[in-house]
Amino acid sequence: MPKSKLRAAVEILIALSTPAIATVQVQSVTPSPTAPQVIGTTIQWVVTATDSNVGPLTFQFDVAAPGGQMAMHKDFNVGTYASGTWTAQTFIWTPTGIEGAYQIKVVAKDFVSGETATTTVSFLVKPLVTGKQPVVAKTANPLVALFSAPACPAGSQMRVYFRDSKAKMVTLTPWAACHGSETMTFEIAGMHQSSYYEMFSETETGSKVTDGPMVSFKTGDLPANSPIPQFTVNIPPGPDTDTSDYMILEDLTLPGQSVGYPEVATDFSGQILWYYYPPTDEDLFTRPLADGILTIESGPAWNSASQQFQLLRYIDWAGNIVKETNTGAIQQQLLALGATDAQPCNAIPRPAPVGAGCLDDFDHDFIHSLPNGYNAVIADIEKIYPPGTQGDTSELPVDIIGNMIVVLDQNWQVKWYFDAFEHASGPPQLDINRPAVLGETCAVNQLGCPPGFLLGSGIAPLALDWLHGNSLYYWPAPQDGSRKGDIIWSARHQDWVMRVDYQDGTGTGNILWCMGLDGQWTFNNIDNDPWPWFSHQHDVGIASANGYLTLFDNGNTRLSELGGACVPNDCDSRGMVLELDESSMQVTPALSVDLGVYSTALGSAQLLDNENYFFLAGFVGNTDGYAIEILPTPGTITGTQVFNLEGTVAYRAWRMTSIYTPPAP
């Protein structure tokens, strides 16, 4: 179809779908490049609209694959206004699934007036494969390819086998159900730069597996103008190392670093197998999935005063954004559920009155392991308390930073929330008068802190960083059916791990217990450690293989309290594994190992397939990070390092058998 006729057809469709009396009207929906395009092409959509009200006008983008249901891809986010017209933020969409006619739905909404306008347009995507031979195509990431094979019969399944033509290291993608009449496309990731790879498809029909034709592909070079970190192997892998989990996925990009490194996956030698540069050099990788990763990223949202960690994104291995929401859209949903502490920070008068609370960013963790494909994310909340709260001596109202845990459904819409400020009533609930253990504070835009929107004239000069929640874990329902699943939550500045009454969305949100010094649990100190408890911990979870609690013990409070009197096992950060007896509320250490370095912040912990443990000491001397594997010593709570890879500062790290095999949640 000629471009002029296509544009006319789109304009007619828009006119038919917009009510004449609407105060919000979508004026144009323009893709670039225009249809049709082949699978893997990036399409940029520019949308304009008008609003007879004052706005601001927000835009949501939903996509339906051929024959599929509409799903949210980019939730309501504010547009820009000029000369009477609102323009949406550009919607960047890269179809990597099947060919056919996709439906793109645009919803423009004025949240002040409640008025909306909806428009749906069609976009034709063509297959990469036109004959009987598979095709391998480049993506924007030189280490990621698109492998596309001819259609396979419905009821069968296909995967792709690929290997380095020199090293012969074999990787398999996950199986994918055949479509019947449409082609099959896979993202191929986990490859070294400037290397030749051989790949072919395997199709399983019943008990029969059929190999497709072999094709070759050469990866590109890493970007010459972008910094790539250097790694040093301090302890190489040996006979006791878990060599099956040979890939190390690390989040290296942190705000405030002088060098903006990418997120990377490496092999044991530190050679890059995959990388991702976030659009703003500010993001947190929180959880890898089989086909991509969950991230918290910086970017424009509803509050123009800051872009810090305003976005939640799900990206695929090529770096394409699959789904996105933002603080503003989540705030509106929380307010509709009655969450009074989730006000927009820029809507609160200055100086902020006592009792005012607002959601200012997402922080630290975003997980995807809840039942029904639900997700949970930590959000930072600021709330104003009376002068003198938590011992503040400024004689002014105090800005205290707390947390929400927000549960989202498959379409990233809010289904449940926990507000720490609603439970500040004494143990086992949180006590607002129990300050951060080390008295941590935050100034406006301080590194490691939320933006501090409510600080300013008439408010105490420093906010009190009360909780600093930094990890979430979904604790599945017990097999006896006595209760449903709950959420385990780590609050770094309280030195506590807490269990929140979630019960798969029917819970009260109360805190069932606090684990740590001065909490409800006792520590079975079998090693007579002068400071057995963890402090300022990171990445708390339950290892599904043995039921033990794993965490990275940064040890800030321990070192602060012991000072120069620290002894071996107390001067450095520790890798900890704890056996839990919830009936007696007692923890017994299975592992409490000195990692040889002190990481003041960051870190992660993981049980490996061979029953070794992997720990990341992510912030050593403000410049270094260490990926360490520990072989436990039988009969003790210590162990031996059997692998140590030194690199740059890293937020989290995971060991994986391939990029398609994330660790068990």
Sequence and secondary structure as in RCSB ss.txt:
>XXXX:A:sequence
MPKSKLRAAVEILIALSTPAIATVQVQSVTPSPTAPQVIGTTIQWVVTATDSNVGPLTFQFDVAAPGGQMAMHKD
FNVGTYASGTWTAQTFIWTPTGIEGAYQIKVVAKDFVSGETATTTVSFLVKPLVTGKQPVVAKTANPLVALFSAP
ACPAGSQMRVYFRDSKAKMVTLTPWAACHGSETMTFEIAGMHQSSYYEMFSETETGSKVTDGPMVSFKTGDLPAN
SPIPQFTVNIPPGPDTDTSDYMILEDLTLPGQSVGYPEVATDFSGQILWYYYPPTDEDLFTRPLADGILTIESGP
AWNSASQQFQLLRYIDWAGNIVKETNTGAIQQQLLALGATDAQPCNAIPRPAPVGAGCLDDFDHDFIHSLPNGYN
AVIADIEKIYPPGTQGDTSELPVDIIGNMIVVLDQNWQVKWYFDAFEHASGPPQLDINRPAVLGETCAVNQLGCP
PGFLLGSGIAPLALDWLHGNSLYYWPAPQDGSRKGDIIWSARHQDWVMRVDYQDGTGTGNILWCMGLDGQWTFNN
IDNDPWPWFSHQHDVGIASANGYLTLFDNGNTRLSELGGACVPNDCDSRGMVLELDESSMQVTPALSVDLGVYST
ALGSAQLLDNENYFFLAGFVGNTDGYAIEILPTPGTITGTQVFNLEGTVAYRAWRMTSIYTPPAP
>XXXX:A:secstr
  HHHHHHHHHHHHHHHS TT SEEEEEEEEES S EETT  EEEEEEEEESS   EEEEEEEE TT   EEEEE
EEE EEETTEEE   EEE   S  EEEEEEEEEEETTT  EEEEEEEEEEE S  SSS EEEE SSTT EEEEE 
   TT EEEEEEEETTT  EEE   EE  SSS EEEEE    TT EEEEEEEEEETTEEEE   EEEE     TT
S     EEEE   TTS TTS EEEE    TT SS   EEEE TT  EEEEE  TTS EEEEEEETTEEEEEE   
 S TT  TT EEEEEETTS EEEEEEHHHHHHHHHHTT GGGEEGGGS SS  TT EEEEEEEEEEE  SGGG E
EEEEEEEEEE TTGGG  SSS EEEEEEEEEEE TTS EEEEEEGGGGBSSTTSB TTS  TT  EE TT TTS 
  TT STTS SSEEE   EEEEEEE   TT SS  EEEEEEGGGTEEEEE  GGGTS   EEEEESTTSS EE  
TT  SS S  S EEEEE TTT  EEEEE  HHHHHHHGGG  TTTSS EEEEEEEETTTTEEEEEEEEE SS BS
S  EEEE TTS EEEEEEEETTTEEEEEEEEE TTSS EEEEEEEEEE  S EEEESSTT     
